[in-house]
Amino acid sequence: MSICNVPARLFINNEWVVPLNDAKEDVINPATEEVLGYAPVGSEESVDDAISSAKNAFDNGPWPQLSMPERVAVMQKMHDFFVENRARVIELIVKEAGSTQMLAEFMQFEIPMKHARRLLVDALRVESKLTPIEIVPSLEGKILGSSETSYMPRGVVAAITPYNFPFFLNLAKVFHALLMGNTCVLKPSPYTPFQALIFGEAALACGLPAGVLNIVTGDVAAGERLTRDKRVDMVSFTGSDKVGSLIMAQGAPSLKKMHLELGGKSALIIRADADMSKALPAALQNFTIHCGQGCALTTRILVDNSVRKAFVEQLAAMTAAIKVGNPSDPGVQMGPLIRAQARQRVEDYVEIGVSEGARLVAGGKRPRGLTQGFYYEATLFDDVDNKSRLAQEEIFGPVGAVIGFDNDDEAVALANDSEFGLGGGIFSANVGHAYEMARKIRTGGIAINGGGHTMLSSAPFGGIKRSGIGREYGLDSLLEFADARSISFHAG
């Protein structure tokens, strides 16, 4: 049994495989707690088979030797497969991840597809280049020396993805890895396996050679087998900073390349001159979208004290008005958290916030009438101390923390006072001054007055500090999945 007719099997060497232990796990709709289907639980033996398949395909198969235009042509067909199966994918996103319909359609499907199209273009710009000629003395006189720098695939890439934006992140890792000639083992969250397994269908539809893409579902043991195996050359992981540090340790003995997109506690700065008709909806969206389950969301809201009282009053009213419910209802603005454990974590942090002296101004409990599903009200705190756990630790739930400031230097210092550095934002009528402030904030990305109002496909995405290592999107992101090689020669 599976959801949207996606095969409930592992995908290894272009075949649908039942794990040796025949273990299965319920896949739950977080909105209703209904069992959607049963996904295979890959054993360590299954992971070993997937790695062997990917390793053989890299060492002996045609994929790494194809030209970039040839690989782009195949991946274009994968893109087209998802376009043709748009309705199926969106249904998977809503039912597995608890995404609202609008979020599933636009942010969880259309934006990653837009990114994929840009990667197909950028990949064709990855070309070898000549280094400057050097005049080199020799016994015969002087010769000209130069070299060619080209990019070779790293090898077997382990791609490990989370539950919040599964299709989005599966697509990103698969396209980056395969376009650069690597082979891949994709391991999704056990909460959202079918949004990965559908890539097996896509691999067959687009004609990927056997072993180039393998998909294993499973638990922590399966992931650890991937990260420790010396045949895996690179790990691309998206998830929490704590798990990211464990993965680094597991991969350290074999010195794997690490590509980590981790957590955040990003700051949104609201200056006194901000257009509140734009700043307020942005502040609300950034802790309620997808029930706050987003790494780059600006859940620390830094507000100039001269306007903070009025700002908080309006934001609290907007927070209380958020309609929570089954995301299949088009009128619902916020769906559930992924599981009961995630909701309990939010409840624990609300208690921590109250105990630390923050003022609860909206939400803070489970919504009435929703007895099935992992729902929690959109929650807002004011008078938050930036040193508190509520302000410093990633909650991954619908909780916003308002922190006051008296001047711009203080706002920048508060924004930088974090172990994370992923996203951020500034709202101000003085765009030039906001730009100067943005340059002082230590974070991987920051938006002024809402930025480009989309996730730009050519802008590198990633963080610093505990928010990760490396970037996704943009031409340079493809080179994360390749090694530079220099071949020197006599130029004359």
Buried (B, 14 or more C-beta within 10 A) or exposed (E): EBBBEBBBBBBBBBEBBEBEEEBBBEBBBBBBBEEBBBBBBBBBEBBBBBBBBBBBBBEEBEBBEBEBEEBBBBBBEBBEBBEEBEEBBBBBBBBBBBBBBEBBBEBBBBBBBBBBBBBBEBBEEBEEEEEEEEEEEEEEEEEEBBBEEBBEBBBBBBBBBBBBBBBBBBBBBBBBBBBBBBBBBBBBBBBBBBBBBBBBBBBBBBEBBBBBBBBBBBBEEBBBBBBBBEBBBBBBBBBBBEBBEBBBEBBEEEEBBBBBBBBBBBBBBBBBBBEBEEBBEBBBBBBBBBBBBBBBBBBBBBBBBEBBEEBBEBBBEBBBEBEBBBBBEEEBBBBBBBBBEBBBBBBEBBEBBBEBEBEBBBBBEBBEEBEEBBBBBBBBBBBBBBEBEBBBBBBBBBBBBBBBBEEBEBBBBBBBEBBBBBBBBBBBEBEEBBEEBBEEBBBBBBBBBBBEEEBBBEBBBBBEBBBBBBBBBBBEBBBBBBBEEEEEEEBE
